[in-house]
Amino acid sequence: MDALAIARAALREPNLSKPRPDERVYRELKLLVDHRDDLVDQRRRTQQRLRWHLHHLDPTFEVPLRRLDRASHLERVARWLTRRQPELQVRLARELVATIRQLNRAVAALDQELEERTTEVAPALLELPGCAALTAAKLLAEIGPIDRFRSDAQLARHGGVAPLEASSGRTQRHRLDRGGNRELNAALYRIAITQARYHPDVRAYLERKRAEGKSRREALRCLKRLLARVVFKTLKANPALT
């Protein structure tokens, strides 16, 4: 029954991207990106446990509100723990510091590998303003072979950045598409936010959209749709990817 429903959906919407077996380069990028996400989440949870122990050991000890994983903060905490009585909670806190340091090294190694692989596969992506190596790796991992998509509109729909009509009367509006690949959507959003902060041409583009009556969120959605087109053309222009 499920296979029949899928076949009928494909007939109704022939413009949807056609699935194809993942190629090794994209599959490995996705494995690395997902593994990095897992390690970052593990590091976040380890920091939370360390904060809890430090608070119970001494509520007056000042713990950084953010980025307890920074080397300078960890060194300060480690020195403070060495001056404490060697009780169980101190030992556990020191083990958590060691775990965070180990996770820092693992994440840094993954970042280096992802940058090297992305530079080799699609260096032009790294030239896009706001598209750092990790974001480029995420794009490649979630998009896969670009020839899956016949147009940037297909890619935009795949990433959930194609606007959905929501006009009423004379008011022209589009609403958020909550479907699509949310990881790809998030990667495009990171690029959009970075460009909105630091790229003069993009700020001017967003101001024009606001002048047309769009809200800030709607303007950002327009920018994400534009970025989907830019990413599509960038990858299509790479002979090694088509």
N, C-alpha and C positions, 0 to 999 in steps of 0.2 A: 504493500500500500504506500509506504514511504517513497519507494523508488518511482512509483507511478506519479505521485504528487510532484516529485522533483522534475520528472520528465515533462509534465504539464506546465510547470512554472517556467521551464526553459523555453518551451514553445511560445508561451505568452510574452516572454521578455527576451527576445533573441539578442539584445544588445548587452546582456550581462557578460562579464568576463568569463572566458572558458578556462576551467581548471586544467592544469597539466602537472605531470609529476615534478616535484621539486628537484632542482639541480643541486649538486653538492655544495656549491659556493654559497647559495642562499640558505640551504638547510643548516650548514655549519655556522653561518652568521647568526641565524636565529637561535641555535643552541647556545652560542656564546653570549648573545644579548640576554636571553632568558636566564642563563646561569648567573650573569652579572646582576640582574635584577633580584634573583634569589639571595645572593650574597649581600647586596645592599640592604635588603629587607632583614636578613639575619643580623647584620651590623646594627640596624636601627633598634631591633628588639633587644640586642645585647646591651646597647647603651641605656635603654630603659631600665633593665635589670641593675646595671651598674649604678645608675642614679638612685634607685631605690635603696641599694646597700649603703651608698655614701650618705644618704639622708638619715638612715637609721643609725649609722655610726656616729654622725655628728650633724645635727640639723643646721648648725651655724656655718658649716663648711660651704663655701661658695662654689657651686658647680655651674659651668657655662650653660646658658639657656639653650644654645644651639651648638651643633657640631662638636660634641664631646669627643668625636673620633679624630679630631685634629691632633697631630703629633705633640704640639706644645701643651695642649690641655691634658693629654694622656700622661705626659711626662710629669706635669704638676701633680696629678692625682697619684701617680705611682710613687713619687717622692713623699707625698703626704701619708700614703699607706705604709711606707717603710718605717715611719715614726710611730705607728700605732702598735698597741699590744698585739702579739700574734694569735689573735682569737680566730674562730672559724669564719666569721663574717668578713674579716679582713682578708683571710686567705681566698675566699670566694671572690671578693672584689678584685684582688690582684689577678686571679685567673681570668676574670672578665676583661681586665685591661689587656692581658696577653692575647685573648681571643680577638678583641677589636683590632689590635695591631696586626695580627695575622690576617684578618679579613681586609684590612687596609692594603696589605701587600698583594693579596689575591685580586682585589678589585683593580689596583693599579696595573698589575700584570695583564689583566683582561682588557683594560683601557688601551694599553700599548698594542696588544694583539689586534684589537678591533680597528685601531687607527691604521695599522699596517695593512690589514686586509682591505679596508675600505679604500685606502689610497691606491691599492693595486687594482681593485675591481672597478671603482667609479670615482676617480679623483676629481672630476668636474663637480660632483655633489659638494665636495668640501669647499668649493669656491663660491657656493651660494651664501650670501650673508645670513648669519644666524644658524648655519648648518654645521655644527661641530662633528667630530668623528663619531661620537656615540649616536647622535641623531641620524647621521648618514647611514650608520650600520643598522639602526632601527628601520629606516626607510627601506633599505635593501632587503632586510630580513622579512618585513611584512609585505612588501610588494612582490618580491620574487622576480622571475624573468619578466621583463617589461613587455615582451611581445605577447603576454597573456591579454593585454589590453589594446584594443584597436584605436582608442582615442583617450584624450585626457578626461573626457566626460565619464568614461567607464572607470578610470582610476579614481576620479573624485567620488563617484558613487560607491566604489569599493571601500574608500576611506571614510564614508559618511560625511563628506564635505560638500556634496551637491545640494544646493538649496531646494527646499520643498515649497511649492506655491502655497501661500496662506493669505492671499489678498482678499479684501472685502470692500465691495463698492469701488470707490475711486482710490482707496488706499492700497498701494502696492506693497505687500509684505511677503517675506519668506520665513519659514520656521526651521528650527533645527532638525536635522536628520539624526535620530538617535540610533540608527542602524549602522551597518558597515563595520569595518575593522577599527576598533577603538584604539588599538596601539598605533596604527598608522595615523589616525586622527590626532592622537596626542603628540606625535612627532611633528606633524604639520603645525600644530598649535604652538609648540615650543619655538619653532622657527618664526612664526608670526609674531609672537610676543617679543622675541629678541629683536626682530627687525623694527617693530613698532617703537622700541626704546631707543635704538641707536642708528636707524637708517633714515636719513632725511626724506628720501623719495617715498618711502613707505608711510612715514608720518603724514606727508602731504596727501597721499592716496587715501588714508583713513580720514583725514579732515574733509576731503571732498565727499566721501561717503556720508559723513556726519552732516555735511551741508545739504545732502539730498534727503535728509530726514531720518536716516538710519541711526539706530542706537549703537553704542560702542560694541556690544556683542555682535550685532548684525554686521557692522563694518569689519570686525575680525573674521566673521564667517566668509565674507566676500574675499578677504585676503587669503584665507585658507584655500578657498576654491582657486584663486589665482596661483597660489603656490603649487597646488596639484598639477596645474598646467605646466608650470615651470619645471617641476620635477619630472613630469612625463617627457617633456621635450629634451631635458638634459640627459635622461637615460636613453631615450630613443636615438640621440645623436652619438652615442657611444657604440661603435661597431662591434665591440666585444660583447655587448649585452643584447644584441638583436640578431 
